[in-house]
């Protein structure tokens, strides 16, 4: 049974999400604000975190940043009423794996939760098997799957699980033109309900870490390509 930490300051939304998850046989841990979220995370060690952005004490961004400082692999889905691109990019850049904009449908939320859990805990996690957990070259940088980090010269950048899987998938298909649908299906899962903007924002964050010139090329109207 997967354990999900639900962090939401609105009691009605929090209890509604909890009731829905319990009906799907998930174990649920609840937190009302950012400080309680960090305490519950350390105590419960959840398999997935549903994290509201706008909260008292500590925002969801603050919580995400602190968790990613010690844990690169536990998936985080941000719950936000904000629809501006900047807010989505900020969450992704801090290490969130996905975001859901309020108001959201319960079926969509359940589908994303199930897809993330299946992807992360089916025995094919990014660092297991794909490269034997050994560091590998990507462009001018080195990827360390065991530490979930990207090393470029003297700088190190933490990688989310989604970013790690993107790099591994690109590496396995070097030189190929990959459509956005192919990347979403293979990295996010075939039941992903989002749109291609999520993918584009992840690619944008990876490019910032990889530096110029970017080894990930945009193929206009189709998708992306890594390498020649």
Order of alpha helices (4+ residues) and beta strands (2+ residues): beta-alpha-beta-alpha-beta-alpha-beta-alpha-beta-alpha-beta-beta-beta-beta-alpha-beta-alpha-alpha-beta-beta
